[in-house]
């Protein structure tokens, strides 16, 4: 997937997480999106209230999908998801409303 063309979408979510742990949140995001972490971004340093999770995966029919999930921990967790793919359908599914 080159820098030109393709499809991009993004969405911001408020997540309700009780007893928050970064490791648990990252694991849940990976599992839910069915992607894999890039550049060791699944390792979150201690005492951080923000983190960027870089993800990659292959959607049905072999379409690559790249995801950037920016997380912010204050009283709740806010997650901004940006997805890119050569096809529109994988992007639409990744940024679709959760729940």
Secondary structure, DSSP 8 states (H G I E B T S, - for coil): --SSSSEEEEEEEEE--SS--HHHHHHHHHHHHT-EESTTTT---TT-SEEEEEEEEEEGGGEEEEEEEEEEESSSEEEEEEEEESSHHHHHHHHS---
